[in-house]
Amino acid sequence: MALMQNRNNVTEFILHGLTQNETVAKVCFSLFLIFYAAIILGNLLIIITIKTSGQLESPMYFFLSYLSFVDISYSTVTAPKLIYDLLIEKKTIPFAGCIVQLFVVHFFGCTEIFILTAMAYDRCVAICKPLHYTTIMNKHVCGWLVAASWLGGFLHSLLQTLLTVQLPFCGPNEIDHYFCDVHPLLKLACTNTYVVGVIVVANSGLISLTTFVVLVVSYVVILVSLRTHSSEGRLKMLSTCTSHITVVILFFGPCLFIYMRPSTTFTVDKMVSVFYTIVTPMLNPLIYTLRNEEVKNAMKMLWRRKVKRGEK
C-alpha cells in the first residue's frame, strides 16, 4: 500500500455517476432501488427454493443456485453505491476502494460467465447423452465445475487488478462512470497504457468471446439433437434452453460491447453496463421461474408449507 501511495498523487476518485440531471437522477434512484430489491428477493427465493426442495436436486438447479448467489453478489458490488450516489452531488471513492471494487466486479462477472458455460455443458450432456447423464454429471463433477468457475474468475480478476494497480495515477481523478472499471481507469493513468490495454482486451474480451462461441455451439448441438426426442420432451428441453439462451444474450451482449474493443470509453458505456450489472441479475429469477414448471411447483409447495406453519 505504501508503494501504491508513493507512485500516485491520487488518493480518491470522483465518479460522474449515471447522470448529472437531478430530475433524471431522482427517477433513477426509485427505479434502481426497486431493481436492487427485486435482485435480492428474487435470487434469494430461488436459492431457498432449491436448497429446501427435494424435487430440485438435478445438476441444473445446483448450478442455478450458484448463479443466483453470484447475481446477488455481483449487483451488490455496484448497485448500492450507484443508488446512493444518485442522491448526492459529489460522488467519491477512495483509491483502495476503487481497486477493490474493480477486483470484485471482475471476479463475480467472470465467475458468472463460467457458471453459465457449466450450465450449457450440463444441458448438452442431458440432451445428447441422456443414458449416461447421471454418470457424467455426478456430484463430484458438478462440484469441480463450480470450483473451476470460482478459480477462473479469481485468476482473471487478479490479472486485471494487477495490471491496473501498477499504473501511476497523477491526476485528473474524475471517472466518467458509476463504478470503477478497467477502461475508465486506464484512461486516467499518466503513462502509455497501450500494452496494458491490449492485454486487458485479450483477457476480458477473449474470455467473453470464447465462452460466448462455446455457448452458441453447444446450443446448436442441443437443437440438432432435439430432433430425435419426442414432441413432449422436445418442448420441455426447448423451454429450458430458451431460458438459458435469453440469459446468455442479455449478459454477453453488453460484455462483448464493452470489453471487445481497445481501451476507449463512450458515453453509452454506462447505460450498457447497467444491463450486465443490474438488469440481467434482476431478470434471471423471472426467466428461470416463469418458463420452468418444476421451479414454480417447488415454490408453491414452499409457500404452502409456510402457510401451514403459520396456521399452527
Residue pairs with C-beta under 8 A, 6 or more apart in sequence:
1 96
4 95
4 96
4 165
5 11
7 168
7 169
8 95
8 168
8 169
8 170
9 169
9 170
9 171
10 95
10 169
10 170
10 171
10 173
10 188
11 94
11 95
12 92
12 93
12 94
12 95
12 98
12 173
13 92
13 93
13 95
13 98
13 173
13 174
13 175
13 180
13 188
14 90
14 91
14 92
14 173
14 174
14 175
15 85
15 91
15 92
15 93
15 174
15 175
15 177
15 178
15 179
16 91
16 174
16 175
16 176
16 177
16 178
17 25
17 82
17 85
17 86
17 91
17 178
18 25
18 28
18 82
18 85
18 86
18 178
18 270
18 271
18 274
19 25
19 28
19 86
25 86
25 87
26 86
28 86
29 83
29 86
29 87
32 79
32 82
32 83
32 86
32 278
33 83
35 79
35 278
35 279
35 282
36 75
36 79
36 80
36 83
36 278
38 282
38 285
39 71
39 72
39 75
39 79
39 278
39 281
39 282
40 72
42 282
42 284
42 285
42 286
43 68
43 69
43 71
43 72
43 281
43 284
43 285
44 68
44 72
45 285
45 299
46 64
46 65
46 68
46 285
46 288
46 289
46 295
47 65
47 68
47 69
48 302
49 56
49 295
49 298
49 299
49 302
50 56
50 61
50 62
50 64
50 65
50 298
51 65
52 302
53 298
53 301
53 302
55 294
55 297
55 298
55 301
56 294
56 295
56 298
59 122
59 137
59 142
60 119
60 122
60 123
60 126
60 240
61 295
62 142
62 146
63 115
63 118
63 119
63 122
63 142
63 145
63 146
64 119
64 288
66 115
66 146
66 149
67 112
67 115
67 116
67 119
67 284
68 284
68 285
70 108
70 111
70 112
70 115
71 112
71 280
71 281
71 284
72 281
73 104
73 108
74 105
74 108
74 109
74 112
74 277
74 281
75 277
75 278
75 281
75 282
77 101
77 104
77 105
77 108
77 179
77 277
78 101
78 105
78 178
78 179
78 277
78 278
79 277
79 278
81 93
81 178
81 179
82 178
82 179
82 278
85 91
85 178
91 178
93 101
93 180
95 169
98 175
98 180
98 185
99 161
99 164
99 165
99 180
101 179
101 180
102 160
102 161
102 164
102 180
102 181
102 182
102 185
103 157
103 158
103 160
103 161
104 157
105 179
105 180
105 181
105 277
106 153
106 156
106 157
106 160
106 161
106 182
106 204
107 153
107 154
107 156
107 157
108 153
109 153
109 255
109 276
110 152
110 153
110 156
110 157
110 207
111 149
111 150
111 152
111 153
111 154
112 153
112 251
113 153
113 207
113 208
113 211
113 251
113 252
113 255
114 148
114 149
114 152
114 153
114 211
115 146
115 149
116 211
116 215
116 244
116 247
116 248
116 251
117 149
117 211
117 214
117 215
118 145
118 146
118 149
119 244
120 214
120 215
120 218
120 219
120 244
120 248
121 145
121 218
122 137
122 142
123 218
123 222
123 237
123 240
123 241
123 244
124 218
124 221
124 222
125 132
125 133
125 136
125 137
126 133
126 137
126 237
127 222
127 225
127 226
127 229
127 237
128 221
128 222
128 225
129 136
156 203
156 204
156 207
159 199
159 203
160 182
160 200
160 203
160 204
163 182
163 196
163 199
163 200
164 182
164 185
164 186
164 196
167 185
167 186
167 189
167 191
167 193
167 196
168 189
168 190
168 191
169 185
169 188
169 189
169 190
170 190
171 190
172 188
173 188
174 188
175 184
175 185
175 188
176 184
176 265
176 267
176 270
177 184
177 265
177 269
177 270
177 273
178 270
178 273
179 273
179 277
181 258
181 273
182 200
182 204
182 263
183 200
183 258
183 263
183 264
183 265
183 269
184 265
186 193
186 196
186 197
186 200
186 263
187 193
187 263
187 265
189 196
193 263
194 263
196 263
197 262
197 263
198 262
200 259
200 263
201 259
201 260
201 261
201 262
201 263
204 255
204 259
205 256
205 259
205 260
205 261
208 252
208 255
208 256
208 259
208 260
209 256
209 260
211 252
212 248
212 252
212 256
215 248
215 252
219 241
219 244
219 245
222 237
222 241
223 241
226 234
226 237
226 238
229 237
239 291
239 292
240 291
240 292
242 291
243 287
243 288
243 291
243 292
246 287
247 280
247 283
247 284
247 287
247 288
250 275
250 276
250 279
250 280
250 283
251 276
251 280
253 275
254 272
254 273
254 275
254 276
255 276
257 272
258 269
258 272
258 273
288 295
289 295
289 296
289 299
290 296
